[in-house]
Amino acid sequence: QVQLVESGGGLVQPGGSLRLSCAVSGSDGSTYVMGWYRQAPGKQREMVATITSGGITDYADSVKGRFTISRDSAKNTVYLQMNSLKPEDTAVYYCYARRPTSLLLTWGPGTQVTVSS
């Protein structure tokens, strides 16, 4: 069973950038599908980006062209580079991991991202 811990959240002005990290422990995460969801106050959790073990990525339409997901298997870490941030990107961002043959998601505790002037 993997454990996930996010870091890198914080307060940033509109137009700014942040890079979130998700450290994987407890198992070799290189075979897992990894990704990020976010949840804003009063809203449902929504998918932001995913990446397979082979590096295939997928993004929500709202972040395409601004966010980039990547993984470093040697460091057992997944990243979310967020550029051109908007106030509507404000949310708690959660990292998840999923075995390719399973529908069960393992979640991290989340990290707060606030975009405000």
Wavefront OBJ file of the C-alpha trace (Angstrom):
o trace
v 0.000 0.000 0.000
v 1.412 3.368 -0.982
v 1.383 6.498 1.140
v 1.295 9.918 -0.473
v 2.334 13.320 0.849
v 1.822 16.531 -1.104
v 3.881 19.699 -0.761
v 4.413 22.991 -2.565
v 1.089 24.691 -2.024
v 0.751 28.276 -0.875
v -0.442 31.753 -1.711
v 0.372 33.162 -5.148
v -0.793 36.165 -7.141
v -2.818 35.750 -10.331
v -0.515 34.968 -13.222
v 2.026 33.359 -10.930
v 3.360 29.815 -10.760
v 3.622 26.996 -8.243
v 4.986 23.480 -8.411
v 3.300 20.806 -6.358
v 5.104 17.624 -5.414
v 3.691 14.263 -4.364
v 6.130 11.950 -2.621
v 5.296 8.235 -2.777
v 6.383 5.840 -0.049
v 5.571 2.324 1.065
v 5.757 0.840 -2.392
v 7.331 1.366 -5.772
v 5.009 3.895 -7.356
v 6.501 3.633 -10.816
v 3.800 1.227 -12.029
v 0.901 3.231 -10.643
v -1.327 5.670 -12.465
v -0.812 8.944 -10.623
v -2.608 12.225 -10.715
v -4.058 15.281 -9.110
v -7.562 16.274 -8.163
v -8.686 19.516 -6.568
v -11.612 20.642 -4.461
v -12.705 24.214 -4.026
v -15.002 25.295 -1.170
v -18.568 24.245 -1.858
v -17.627 22.319 -4.992
v -17.081 18.691 -5.889
v -13.625 17.242 -6.220
v -12.514 17.409 -9.869
v -9.759 15.754 -11.848
v -6.910 18.078 -12.775
v -4.281 15.854 -14.407
v -3.213 12.223 -14.658
v -0.096 10.400 -15.801
v 0.408 6.714 -16.500
v 3.537 4.697 -15.816
v 4.374 5.123 -19.496
v 4.089 8.897 -19.314
v 0.730 9.325 -21.037
v -0.963 12.420 -19.654
v -4.460 13.803 -19.517
v -5.721 17.172 -18.317
v -8.944 18.894 -17.442
v -9.913 21.396 -20.127
v -9.694 24.206 -17.579
v -5.937 23.681 -17.049
v -4.742 22.578 -20.492
v -1.833 24.692 -21.653
v -1.198 26.015 -18.137
v -0.492 22.933 -15.997
v 2.007 20.143 -16.626
v 2.116 16.825 -14.808
v 5.332 14.813 -14.691
v 6.912 12.003 -12.723
v 10.396 11.094 -11.584
v 10.464 7.353 -10.988
v 13.947 7.487 -9.460
v 12.656 9.870 -6.798
v 9.227 8.199 -6.558
v 7.675 11.628 -6.960
v 4.983 13.169 -9.132
v 4.882 16.882 -9.896
v 2.281 19.373 -11.023
v 3.734 22.531 -12.534
v 1.072 25.234 -12.486
v 1.599 28.390 -14.547
v -0.616 31.384 -15.317
v -2.609 30.709 -12.178
v -6.094 32.159 -11.856
v -8.246 32.843 -8.791
v -10.511 29.979 -9.882
v -7.571 27.588 -9.419
v -7.870 28.168 -5.670
v -8.537 24.799 -4.048
v -7.093 21.997 -1.983
v -5.046 19.844 -4.340
v -4.934 16.108 -3.714
v -2.482 13.616 -5.162
v -3.731 10.105 -5.877
v -2.299 6.770 -6.929
v -4.016 3.813 -8.561
v -2.773 0.408 -9.627
v -3.378 0.001 -13.370
v -5.664 -3.000 -12.749
v -7.647 -1.441 -9.909
v -10.299 1.263 -9.507
v -9.235 1.939 -5.904
v -7.580 5.321 -5.387
v -5.135 6.104 -2.593
v -5.156 9.773 -1.589
v -2.729 12.162 0.004
v -3.899 14.597 2.718
v -3.936 17.550 0.289
v -2.199 20.890 -0.016
v -3.871 24.296 -0.179
v -3.350 26.515 -3.220
v -4.673 30.067 -2.991
v -4.510 32.438 -5.948
v -5.254 35.966 -4.843
v -3.930 39.486 -5.109
l 1 2 3 4 5 6 7 8 9 10 11 12 13 14 15 16 17 18 19 20 21 22 23 24 25 26 27 28 29 30 31 32 33 34 35 36 37 38 39 40 41 42 43 44 45 46 47 48 49 50 51 52 53 54 55 56 57 58 59 60 61 62 63 64 65 66 67 68 69 70 71 72 73 74 75 76 77 78 79 80 81 82 83 84 85 86 87 88 89 90 91 92 93 94 95 96 97 98 99 100 101 102 103 104 105 106 107 108 109 110 111 112 113 114 115 116 117
